[in-house]
Amino acid sequence: MPASGHNAPLTAAHLAVPDLLAVLRKAGVRNVSEEALRAHIAAGAPTNADGTVNLVHYAAWMVKELAKRGD
């Protein structure tokens, strides 16, 4: 079952924020929180019309943001 508690299967194109966090943590990202993800969304990270996040679009946005900061 997805971390969000819904019975729908996880897809990389439609992840609820808790599910995105779970995927990122399973991929080895340790310095991220649900609050940080929500802050990213508030700062312009792309979301789907239903509020879910496409993992590939989010990753591309993060790369762009990190490049702006010089990280």
N, C-alpha and C positions, 0 to 999 in steps of 0.2 A: 504494500500500500504506500502511496506517496506520503511524504512527510506532512503535507498539508491536511491529511486525513480524508481526502477525497478518494473514491474508488477508481477514478479514471486513470488509465495508464499514463505514465510519464512519457512525454515526448520533448525533445530538445527545442521544439518550436513553441511550446506552450507550457512554461513552468511557472507555478505560483512561487512567490518569493521564498517561502520556507523550503520548497523543493529545489529551487535554484541554489539556495544556501547548502542544502544537503549534497547536491551534485558537486558544487565547488569544493566542499570539504572532502568528499570522497576522491576528488582529483588532487588533493594535497594542499589546497589553499587553507591556511590556518588563521590568517589575519583579516578575516572578514566576519561581519555579523549581520543579522537581519536588519538592524538599524542602519548599518552602512549601506546595504543594498537599497533600502528605502530612501536613503539620502541620495544615492546615485540616481535613482528614478526621479526624485524631486529636482535634481540638477540637470536632468535631460536625458538620462539613459532611456533607450527606446523600450516601449511596451506595446503589447498587442491591444486591440480595442477592448478586450475583456480584462485587462490589467495584468495578464500573464506576461512572461518575459521569454523571448527567443534567445537561447543560449548563444548562438552564433552572433546575432546582432548585438547582444550585450558585450560579448568579448571584443568585437570590433570597436564598439564605443569606448570600452576601457583602454584599448591600445591607443586610440586617438587621444583620449584624455591624458594618458601617461606621456604621450609624445609632446603634448602641449606643455606639460609641466617639466619635461626634460628628464623624466624617470627612466 
